[in-house]
């Protein structure tokens, strides 16, 4: 980034030349009864809430109940935060070994989405085993929540003036102006990823409405493919990537590319198969409920 450092840009005002001659200087936090609340955390929480509410309304379409979903969310919130932070800390281990007190300081950022996804998948497997529901049925529903949470949550990076890309003159560039009046123009990669996830959400919702879901796990694989494809591109533009040791290999870019490729292979293999409607958990559970209702009706008669 040349002369500019992340510390110098922390109090930078933000502008988008394509939108005209204006700028915004959003605060990092605000106080309520003397308690400081960070906007980064508020935005992340808003993403969680919106995702949970949306998924609760769609749960029945996957053979699940809102109770199933909220049982999952109760465990998901703490485990995702822990997983996202652990992933970030592990790939900056030298720094955190030297500054151990900062390991738990997440209010200013430092949460890696892939760490949260990995933790969420593990949590989902455990919850599904306990509740005896198919993991992939929950995974398909969770795909919507992940896209919503990530589309909203990326705006926390906007507030923190982080997760932006290299300097550029592209038409949609973002300007960061220091209190000293010096400006750099960078790729607004937080915006790229937010929009990419929002488009993915719309695509999945259209497919769901049109009855294109053929088997449990299909939408989760579509999410992995879509997100991985976009993240592999966006990560290559960023200046704050986590790297593998002393190499030039970006951790999240590599993981995104591998996961997108794996998901694409699974989707292609399943395209060549003929899937019965009975493969979907929602259809099996609906049939079982009808059969159970008929048995009760006959016994009462």
Residue pairs with C-beta under 8 A, 6 or more apart in sequence:
1 166
1 167
1 184
1 239
2 167
2 184
3 182
4 176
4 178
4 182
4 184
6 161
6 162
6 240
8 178
9 161
9 176
9 178
9 184
10 161
11 25
11 178
11 179
12 161
12 176
12 177
12 178
12 179
13 23
13 24
13 25
13 176
13 177
14 23
14 24
14 25
14 26
14 158
14 161
14 174
14 175
14 176
14 177
15 22
15 23
15 24
15 174
15 175
15 177
15 183
16 172
16 173
16 174
16 175
16 188
17 173
17 175
17 185
18 171
18 172
18 173
23 175
23 177
26 39
26 158
26 159
27 39
28 38
28 39
28 40
28 108
28 159
28 160
29 36
29 37
29 38
29 39
30 36
30 37
30 39
31 37
38 107
38 108
39 156
39 159
40 107
40 108
40 109
40 156
40 159
40 160
41 107
41 156
43 152
43 153
43 155
43 156
43 159
44 111
44 153
44 156
46 152
47 148
47 149
47 150
47 151
47 152
47 153
48 73
48 77
48 149
50 148
50 149
50 152
51 144
51 145
51 146
51 148
51 149
51 152
52 69
52 70
52 73
52 145
54 144
54 145
54 148
55 69
55 141
55 142
55 144
55 145
56 66
56 69
56 70
58 141
58 144
58 208
59 65
59 66
59 68
59 69
59 141
60 282
61 208
61 282
62 137
62 138
62 140
62 141
62 281
62 282
63 133
63 137
63 280
63 281
63 282
63 283
63 284
63 285
63 286
64 133
64 137
64 138
64 141
68 131
68 133
68 138
69 141
71 127
71 131
72 123
72 124
72 127
72 138
72 142
75 123
75 126
75 127
76 120
76 123
76 124
79 119
79 120
79 122
79 123
80 116
80 119
80 120
80 123
81 106
81 111
81 116
82 119
83 115
83 116
83 117
83 118
83 119
83 120
83 122
84 111
84 112
84 113
84 115
84 116
84 119
85 103
85 104
85 106
85 110
85 111
85 112
85 115
86 115
86 119
87 112
87 114
87 115
87 116
87 118
88 110
88 111
88 112
88 115
88 242
89 96
89 103
89 110
91 112
91 242
91 243
91 244
91 251
92 242
96 102
96 103
108 160
109 156
109 157
109 160
109 162
112 242
112 252
113 150
113 153
113 252
114 251
114 252
114 255
114 256
117 146
120 142
120 146
121 139
124 135
124 138
124 139
124 142
125 135
127 138
128 134
128 135
128 138
133 281
134 216
134 281
136 215
136 216
136 217
136 220
137 216
137 280
137 281
137 282
139 216
139 217
139 219
139 220
140 213
140 216
140 217
140 218
140 219
140 220
141 219
142 220
143 204
143 219
143 220
143 222
143 223
144 201
144 204
144 205
144 219
146 223
146 227
147 197
147 198
147 200
147 201
147 204
147 223
147 227
148 197
148 201
150 193
150 194
150 197
150 227
151 194
151 195
151 197
151 198
151 201
152 194
154 163
154 190
154 191
154 193
154 194
154 197
155 190
155 194
157 163
157 164
157 190
158 188
158 190
158 191
161 176
162 190
162 240
163 189
163 190
163 238
163 240
164 174
164 176
164 186
164 187
164 188
164 189
164 190
164 238
164 239
165 186
165 187
165 188
165 189
165 234
165 237
165 238
165 239
166 186
166 187
166 237
166 238
166 239
167 184
167 185
167 186
168 185
168 186
168 187
169 185
170 187
172 188
172 191
173 185
173 186
173 187
173 188
174 185
174 186
174 187
174 188
174 191
175 183
175 184
175 185
176 183
176 184
176 185
176 186
177 183
186 239
187 237
187 238
189 234
189 237
189 238
192 230
192 234
192 237
193 230
193 231
193 234
196 226
196 227
196 230
196 234
197 227
197 230
200 223
200 226
200 227
200 230
203 222
203 226
204 219
204 222
204 223
207 213
207 219
207 222
208 219
213 219
213 280
214 270
214 275
214 279
214 280
215 270
215 275
215 279
215 280
216 279
216 280
216 281
217 266
218 267
218 270
221 263
221 266
221 267
221 270
222 263
222 267
224 259
224 260
224 262
224 263
225 260
225 263
225 264
225 267
227 256
227 260
228 255
228 256
228 257
228 258
228 259
228 260
228 261
228 263
229 256
229 260
231 252
231 253
231 256
232 253
232 256
232 257
232 260
235 241
235 250
235 252
235 253
235 256
236 250
236 253
241 250
241 251
241 252
241 253
242 250
242 251
242 252
243 249
243 250
243 251
244 251
244 254
277 283
278 284
278 287
